[in-house]
Amino acid sequence: MKDDTSIRENIGRVTRRRIRVRAELLAAAHQVFTSRGYQDATISEIITVADVAIGTFYLHFRDKEDLLFALADEAFHILRAQIHAALAHSPNEAVIPLIVRTLLQAAYEQRDMFKLICTGETHLLLHARMQQAQQGLIQHFIPAFQAAQEEGQLDSYDPVLLARLLVGMLVWAMGLWFEQDGPEPEVVAEHILFMLGQGIVPPHSMTNTERSA
Amino acid sequence: MKDDTSIRENIGRVTRRRIRVRAELLAAAHQVFTSRGYQDATISEIITVADVAIGTFYLHFRDKEDLLFALADEAFHILRAQIHAALAHSPNEAVIPLIVRTLLQAAYEQRDMFKLICTGETHLLLHARMQQAQQGLIQHFIPAFQAAQEEGQLDSYDPVLLARLLVGMLVWAMGLWFEQDGPEPEVVAEHILFMLGQGIVPPHSMTNTERSA
């Protein structure tokens, strides 16, 4: 019994250490990638920042690209977790506004990470992951649009295409923060929800002649 | 007098030939870039397709990148020209629906070119031009949103941010055709205009509980 316990404790210690070292390497990569850019970052600099030996690095990651993939997966995982938490904690709130607000807030908090993922030379490497994340988001919205359709509120418009267009606007909006920190995510969310809630083009919107006049 | 005329005719002939050769090089580059990819395309293949000597190539373009820039500029120029023509020919139509329909139709017709511009390794090279084209589009929409605001139809929402979000959705929608040819541009335009015209989220949109039920 005593031996069993100490083995369990030892395994626990090893596992905890592995988890901690992995987290330190990811944090160091995040810092080096976002400050120096992915292309110019070196594993040698990352292990220095993480204070980890090169052999330990290779226990966790195959190469620099593997590290980038792990970072991106973590960023998407955090987004998903925040959306799931919001849905679980506010079961009586309307789904679409809840996801729009939560997603933009979460993306804003991780904006340096998403800038790294979505721009520059990493964009190509992470293209498939971006597509997958967008698909996941679309799947969240589809049931809400289908419900609206069943209630006759979408005429004959396709709920799936509407969900895709909404996700497109959200993904594009996340890029607003790549160049500057504003506008605040709440402001962007409220503008999108205003558009989604009542439209933004008045029935008799301005014609070209009026514009030139 | 006779001499003057023949000089003028000669200059006209030289100019016409230069314009024709330039157009042939651009068409050849378009073909080679979109079939083989920008990175793998060679000037040697492009001049073979255009049936032009290498020395002639360098009268027109500095290098492969210069040719890519010229192609992208032409694609954006065609978009702008089609939007300006639509505005000029339909002075009594509402501006926003007119631009949305024209832009999506024009982008669809040039979808292989925009796929080349917006994806893969050329994406980085053309980033500044893409930004500039988006800014130009935003400027087209701002007066329409400002007019709606003056009529009290936008509450306190920012017409500039709404214009940016609309352009974001349009730019993203253009990417729908990079992987497959559908949905048709008219269908995408009508979905966006439905969203802009009356909103797509019903006032009492489905809650999370209803979704799980």
Interface residues (C-beta under 8 A of the other chain):
Chain A: L87 S90 P91 N92 E93 A94 V95 I96 P97 L98 T119 G120 E121 H123 L124 P143 A144 F145 A147 A148 E151 Q153 L154 D155 Y157 D158 L161 L162 R164 L165 L166 G168 M169 V171 W172 A173 G175 L176 P183 V187 V188 E190 H191 I192 L193 F194 M195 L196 G197 Q198 G199 I200 V201 P202 P203 H204 S205 M206 T207 N208 T209 E210 R211 S212
Chain B: L87 S90 P91 N92 E93 A94 V95 I96 P97 L98 G120 E121 H123 L124 H127 P143 A144 F145 A147 A148 E151 Q153 L154 D155 Y157 D158 L161 L162 R164 L165 L166 G168 M169 V171 W172 A173 G175 L176 P183 V187 V188 E190 H191 I192 L193 F194 M195 L196 G197 Q198 G199 I200 V201 P202 P203 H204 S205 M206 T207 N208 T209 E210 R211 S212
